[in-house]
């Protein structure tokens, strides 16, 4: 299924704040790339690492649970893994901290890709 999807340039994506829901439902090994942002607790951190088929040790768990806003653990479709910082428009970061929706201007979107 992944090969057929890639041949059609189809990239399935899913976002969740509770990765344990996906592991409990057996939805592992369905995605090629994973971006793991801060986990709210150890159970969610373990589930996220399991989804991404990554080894789970105390140091990685601790780091995943204490990541600052905009930082993540990336595992790409070639299984390369790296800690990364995701740049977002300033209005998005401001909206997140105030828990409200946002709408970025074109200038902000262009600035975020640099």
C-alpha distance (Angstrom), angle and dihedral (degrees) to the residues before:
residue distance angle dihedral
X1 . . .
X2 3.82 . .
X3 3.81 92.1 .
X4 3.81 92.3 50.3
X5 3.78 91.2 47.8
X6 3.80 92.4 49.9
X7 3.82 91.1 49.0
X8 3.82 87.6 58.3
X9 3.83 92.2 42.5
X10 3.79 89.8 -113.0
X11 3.78 116.1 152.5
X12 3.80 114.8 -174.6
X13 3.78 112.5 -148.7
X14 3.76 134.8 -172.6
X15 3.78 132.1 -179.7
X16 3.77 124.7 -162.5
X17 3.77 139.5 162.5
X18 3.80 90.1 -152.2
X19 3.81 109.8 52.2
X20 3.81 89.5 174.4
X21 3.83 87.5 74.1
X22 3.80 88.6 63.4
X23 3.79 96.1 45.4
X24 3.82 91.2 45.6
X25 3.82 89.0 53.0
X26 3.82 91.6 50.0
X27 3.80 94.4 -113.7
X28 3.78 96.0 143.2
X29 3.81 126.0 130.4
X30 3.80 92.9 24.0
X31 3.78 99.3 111.2
X32 3.77 131.1 58.0
X33 3.79 100.0 -151.3
X34 3.78 132.0 36.4
X35 3.79 132.4 -165.7
X36 3.79 109.8 -166.4
X37 3.79 115.1 -165.0
X38 3.81 125.4 -174.4
X39 3.80 113.2 -44.4
X40 3.79 119.2 -137.8
X41 3.81 94.7 -138.4
X42 3.80 143.3 -4.5
X43 3.81 94.3 -89.7
X44 3.81 91.7 56.2
X45 3.81 92.1 43.5
X46 3.82 90.9 52.9
X47 3.82 91.0 47.0
X48 3.82 92.0 50.0
X49 3.80 91.7 50.6
X50 3.81 90.3 47.0
X51 3.82 90.9 51.7
X52 3.78 90.4 52.1
X53 3.84 90.8 45.2
X54 3.81 90.9 -122.1
X55 3.79 127.5 148.7
X56 3.76 113.5 -102.1
X57 3.80 119.3 -140.0
X58 3.79 131.9 156.3
X59 3.82 94.7 -101.6
X60 3.82 93.7 52.6
X61 3.81 91.8 44.1
X62 3.80 91.8 51.4
X63 3.80 93.1 47.1
X64 3.81 92.6 47.4
X65 3.81 90.5 52.1
X66 3.82 94.0 49.2
X67 3.81 103.1 40.7
X68 3.80 114.2 139.3
X69 3.81 120.9 -121.1
X70 3.81 110.6 -69.7
X71 3.81 96.8 19.7
X72 3.80 123.3 112.3
X73 3.77 146.8 160.9
X74 3.82 110.0 -109.9
X75 3.80 124.3 -158.8
X76 3.79 112.5 -178.5
X77 3.79 129.6 -156.2
X78 3.82 90.0 -91.6
X79 3.83 88.0 57.2
X80 3.81 92.9 -111.9
X81 3.80 110.0 149.8
X82 3.79 128.8 -157.0
X83 3.81 139.5 156.5
X84 3.81 106.8 -115.4
X85 3.79 141.7 -179.7
X86 3.81 116.5 -131.4
X87 3.79 114.4 -147.3
X88 3.79 115.2 -144.2
X89 3.79 132.7 177.0
X90 3.80 112.9 -83.0
X91 3.80 91.0 -118.1
X92 3.82 89.8 57.8
X93 3.79 94.4 52.7
X94 3.81 89.1 46.7
X95 3.82 91.3 49.2
X96 3.80 91.7 49.4
X97 3.78 93.2 52.8
X98 3.82 90.2 48.1
X99 3.85 92.9 42.5
X100 3.79 95.7 -125.3
X101 3.80 135.5 120.1
X102 3.78 119.6 -93.7
X103 3.76 141.5 -155.3
X104 3.80 116.7 -158.2
X105 3.77 123.3 -145.5
X106 3.80 119.4 -125.6
X107 3.83 90.0 -110.3
X108 3.79 90.8 55.5
X109 3.81 92.6 49.7
X110 3.79 91.9 49.9
X111 3.82 90.4 47.0
X112 3.81 91.7 50.8
X113 3.81 92.5 57.7
X114 3.80 95.1 55.6
